[in-house]
């Protein structure tokens, strides 16, 4: 069944990348709702390697500021929440619980290249699900890759198990800070039908 045009507008067509936020707080139970929706998105072999670190206070976001590109600093300071979308590089420890056949943990554990590729790919995919889930509950997202991930890892994940993938500012967008919408590639430019 196709979802309504209003839903499509909220998730995609009228949704915008937030470049600024109001000071309206995002309650912790809403963050849990976003996660509980996003976790249902498909990942290969149900690996679920994404981990989310919510920076809810000015103090926690201050730890992130030195890693940000200059253009991302001010909007991160005012965002009610900044989310570090991270990858659990040892996600396979959970495979006996989340996968229906035995041997998956050992398969990933014994093949670092496959494990690392699976982790990063599916963490990125899960981060996208997270943004769609956030939009679905009325939040606005400002995803950013203008960040020194090595600095984020050193500050927040010094043991190396988690690796930062990208950052999302989250809250209620300030429409006065929106940029004009940039063009998207057409079907003919981006797609092939073989």
N, C-alpha and C positions, 0 to 999 in steps of 0.2 A: 504494500500500500504506500502510495506516495504521500509524503508529508505536505502540509499546507504551504501555500506561497508565503504566508506570514512567518512560518518557521524558517523557510529558506532565506527570507529576508534577514531574519534575526541572526542566523548562523553564517550567512555568506553575503548576499547581495547588498544589504544595507549595513552590515557589520563593517567596522573600520578598525584599523590599528590605532589604538589609543596613544596619543603623544603627550597627554597630560591628564590629570585626574582631579576630581573633586576631593574634598576632605571627608567624604562619607566613608565610615569604617566598613570593613568586610568582616562579618562575624565568623568565628571559627567553625560553627556548624555549617555555614555555607561552603567553606573550603572543603569540609568533609563530603558534602553533597557533590561538589564538583569531582572530587576523587572517586566517589562511589559510582558516578556515571562513567567517567573516563576509563576506569579499570575494566569496564565491560568491552572496550574496543579490542579488536583482534590483534594478537601478536603471534608470530610464528611459534608453533608448538606451545602456545600459551606461556611463553617465557617471562613476560612481565618484568623486564629489567629496569624500567623507569623508577626513579625515586624522586620525591619532591620535597624540597626544603623551603619552608615558608618563612620569609623574613618579614615579620609583622611590626617591628619596632624601628624607630630611627637608629637605635644603637646597632641592631643587627644589620640594617642596610648600610650603615657607616663602614662596616667591615668589608662590604662589597665595593664601595665607591672607588678605591684605588685601582680596581681591575677594569673599570668601565672606560669606554671611549668617551671623550669630553662631551659629545652630543647626547649621551645617555645619562649624564650625572643628574641634572636638575629634575628630569621627569622621574627618575628613580627615587630621589629624595622625597618627592611629594606623593608617590604612589602609596596607597594604603598597604599593599602587600607586594613583595617581589618574590617570585618563585624561581629557585634554581632547579631546573630540570636536569637531573643527574642520571648517570647510568651505573647500575650495580654490576661491576665486572665479574662478580661471582654469583650472578643470578641463578646459576645452575644448582646451587645448594637447595633451592626451593623446588626443583623439578620433581622430586618424588611426591610432593604435595599437589602441584599444579598440573602435572601431565599424567595421562592415564596409562602409560606403558612404562615398564621398568627399563632402566638402562640409559635414560636421557641424561641424567646427571653425569654419569661416567663418560658418555659420548662427548659432552661439551667440555668436561674437565680435562679430557685427554686430547683436545684439539683446540689449542689457543687461538689460532687464526679463525676458525669457525665460530668459536665462542665470542671473541671480540667483535667480529662482524655482526653476529646475531644480536649482541648486546647493544651496540651503537645504533644499528638500523631500527630495532624495535623500541628503543628508548626515544628516538626521534619521532617515530610514529605515535607513540604514547603521548608525547608532549603535544602533538597536534590534536589528538583526541581530547587532551586536557583543555586546550583552548576552545574547542567546539563545545565541550561540556560547560565551560565557564560562560560562554556566550548564551548557552541554552538556559542558564539560570539567571541571566540578566547582567552578568559582569562584562566588562570590557577588558581587552588584552592588548598589551604592548610587547610583543616578542622582540628580543634583541640578540643579535650575534656580535654586536660591537663590544666585545668584552675579552679580556685576556684570561682564557680558561685556565692556563697554568697558575695564574695568581689566585683564581677562585679555588682551584684544587688545593693549593698550598694553605689557604686561609680556612677553608671549610672541610676539606677531606684529606688531611695530611697522611692518613694511613694508606691512601691509594685505592682502596676498594671501590669507592664511588668516584666517578669522574664527571665533572660538569659538562653538560651538552649545550644548553643555551639558557637564556634568562627570559622570564616573562614578568612584566609589571602588570598588576591586576587590581581592578577596582571599578569605579564608576567614572567613565571618561568625561573629560571636559571638552565638549564639542568645539569650543573656541580655539582649541589647540590643534585641531585636525589639519592635516595637510590635504590639498586637493587629491582626489583619487588618481593614482597613476594608471595608465592603460594596461590591459592584460593581453597576452598573445591570443590570437584567434585559434580556432580549432585547426584550421589549415596550417598554421605556423607551428603548432605544438604537437599535432597528432598525425599518426599514420594508421591507415586501415589496410591490413594485408590480407 
